Amino acid sequence: QVQLVESGGGLVQPGGSLRLSCAASGSIVSGNAMGWYRQAPGKRRELVATIFSGGTINYADSVKGRFTISRDNAKNTVYLQMNSLKAEDTAVYYCNRVRVPLTWGQGTQVTVSS
């Protein structure tokens, strides 16, 4: 069973940046569409960024122009660079395979607050 481990979250001031990492225990990153999701308190989990196996990338409107998804196939790792962070970006962030999700990891908490 492939496991997903997210890291890189923390407390950051509005306007700041964070880089999240998602390490997969198996070779799933290169051949699958991988996504970053987030879930804020009291809200449903939402998909914020997707990188397809062919390289196409999609972003939710709420993060477009501020977040960048990338991957390192050799390291089986997906990244999310988050810039110009806002209070509304506060959430637990998860990564997963988009089309056939794996067991969810523990996520990484991102808190944007002054």
C-alpha positions as CSV (number, residue, x, y, z in Angstrom):
1,Q,0.0,0.0,0.0
2,V,1.5,3.3,-1.1
3,Q,1.7,5.9,1.7
4,L,1.6,9.6,1.3
5,V,3.5,11.9,3.8
6,E,2.9,15.6,3.6
7,S,5.3,18.1,5.3
8,G,6.3,21.8,5.2
9,G,3.3,23.4,6.8
10,G,3.5,26.0,9.6
11,L,2.5,29.4,10.8
12,V,3.2,32.3,8.4
13,Q,2.1,35.9,8.2
14,P,-0.1,37.1,5.5
15,G,1.9,37.7,2.3
16,G,4.4,35.1,3.3
17,S,5.4,31.9,1.6
18,L,5.6,28.2,2.3
19,R,6.7,25.1,0.3
20,L,4.9,21.9,1.0
21,S,6.2,18.5,0.1
22,C,4.4,15.2,-0.4
23,A,6.5,12.1,-0.5
24,A,5.0,8.9,-1.8
25,S,6.4,5.5,-0.7
26,G,5.8,4.0,-4.2
27,S,6.4,5.1,-7.8
28,I,3.1,6.7,-8.4
29,V,4.0,10.3,-9.1
30,S,5.2,10.1,-12.6
31,G,2.4,8.1,-14.1
32,N,-0.6,9.6,-12.4
33,A,-2.4,12.9,-12.0
34,M,-1.5,14.1,-8.5
35,G,-3.3,16.9,-6.6
36,W,-3.0,19.1,-3.6
37,Y,-6.1,19.4,-1.6
38,R,-7.0,21.5,1.5
39,Q,-9.6,21.3,4.1
40,A,-10.4,24.3,6.3
41,P,-12.3,23.9,9.6
42,G,-16.0,23.3,8.9
43,K,-15.5,23.1,5.2
44,R,-15.3,20.3,2.6
45,R,-12.0,19.2,1.3
46,E,-11.2,21.0,-2.0
47,L,-8.8,20.4,-4.8
48,V,-6.5,23.4,-5.3
49,A,-3.8,22.2,-7.7
50,T,-3.4,19.3,-10.1
51,I,-0.4,18.1,-12.1
52,F,-1.2,15.5,-14.8
53,S,1.2,12.8,-15.9
54,G,1.8,14.7,-19.2
55,G,2.7,17.9,-17.4
56,T,-0.6,19.8,-17.7
57,I,-1.3,21.8,-14.6
58,N,-4.6,23.2,-13.3
59,Y,-5.3,25.5,-10.3
60,A,-8.4,26.5,-8.5
61,D,-9.3,30.1,-9.1
62,S,-8.7,30.9,-5.5
63,V,-5.0,30.1,-5.7
64,K,-4.2,30.8,-9.3
65,G,-1.2,33.1,-9.7
66,R,0.0,32.4,-6.1
67,F,0.5,28.7,-5.9
68,T,2.7,26.5,-8.0
69,I,2.6,22.7,-8.1
70,S,5.5,20.6,-9.3
71,R,6.9,17.1,-9.0
72,D,10.2,15.2,-8.8
73,N,9.6,11.8,-10.4
74,A,12.9,10.5,-9.2
75,K,12.0,11.3,-5.6
76,N,8.4,10.3,-5.9
77,T,7.6,13.7,-4.5
78,V,5.0,16.4,-5.3
79,Y,5.5,20.0,-4.2
80,L,3.3,23.0,-3.6
81,Q,5.0,26.4,-3.5
82,M,2.6,28.9,-1.9
83,N,3.3,32.6,-2.2
84,S,1.3,35.7,-1.2
85,L,-0.5,33.7,1.4
86,K,-3.8,34.9,2.8
87,A,-5.8,34.1,5.9
88,E,-8.3,32.2,3.9
89,D,-5.5,29.8,2.8
90,T,-5.5,28.5,6.4
91,A,-6.3,24.7,6.2
92,V,-4.8,21.3,6.5
93,Y,-3.2,20.5,3.1
94,Y,-3.1,17.0,1.7
95,C,-1.9,15.4,-1.5
96,N,-3.3,12.4,-3.3
97,R,-3.7,10.7,-6.6
98,V,-6.6,12.5,-8.3
99,R,-8.4,9.8,-10.3
100,V,-8.2,6.9,-7.9
101,P,-7.3,8.3,-4.5
102,L,-5.1,6.4,-2.1
103,T,-5.5,6.3,1.7
104,W,-5.2,9.9,2.8
105,G,-2.1,10.9,4.7
106,Q,-2.1,13.0,7.9
107,G,-1.8,16.3,6.0
108,T,0.2,19.3,7.0
109,Q,-1.3,22.3,8.8
110,V,-0.9,25.7,7.2
111,T,-1.9,28.7,9.3
112,V,-1.8,32.2,7.9
113,S,-2.1,34.8,10.7
114,S,-0.5,37.9,11.9
